[in-house]
C-alpha cells in the first residue's frame, strides 16, 4: 500500500462530512488531524487587531512618516 499526504481545506462541517463520505465510499483509509501550526496566542492577537481595525481604532501612517522612522 502506498501512502500519500493530502491537505484539504473544507470551509464548513458539511464539506468535511462530504470528504469523509467520499473516502469511505472509495474504501480509502484516512486520518483527520486538527493540528494547527499557529500559536493560539498569536492568532488571538491578530484577530483582536483585525477587530480593532474594523472598529476604526487603527492609526494611518503615510509613506513619508514611515520613511522618517528609518532615518
N, C-alpha and C positions, 0 to 999 in steps of 0.2 A: 504494500500500500504506500502510495506517495503522499507526503504531507506538504501542503502549501498554506501560506498565510494570506487571508483576505480581510481587508478592513472595509467595513460598511458604515455609513452614517445615516441611519434612519432618523427621520425628523420627528416621529412620534411612535407611540406604542403599537399602533396598528401596522405601521411599516415593519417594525421589529417582529411582530407576530407573523406577518406575511413571509418574511425571510425564514423564520423557523419552519413554517408550513412547507415551503419550497424545499428546504434542506431535508426535512423528514420524508417528503414525497419522493425525493431522489435517493433516499436511504444513504445520505451522506452524514457521517458523524461530525459534530461540530461542538465548539465551546463558545460560550459568551462570557466576555470579561468586561467588568466595569472599571478597569484600571484607567485612571485619569492622570496623565503625565504632569499636570499642573498643580502647584501648591495651592490648597484651598484658601489660604490667607491671601495669596497673591490675586487669585480670581475674585475674591470678595472685594479687595481694594480696587481692582479695575472696574467692577460693577458699580461700586459707590461713586467712582469718578465719572462714569458714564451718566449715572443718575444726576449727579451734581451738575454736569454739563447741560443736560436736557432741562434742568430747572433754572438755567441761567446763572449758575454760581461759578462760572469759569472766568478766566482773565484772558483778554485778547492781547496778543503781543505782535507788534509789526516786525517785519524782517529787519528794519533798521535797529529796532530795540534789541532784537535777538543778536544781531551782529555786534552791537555795542558790548554785549556781555563777554564776547571773546577777546575784546581789546584790553 
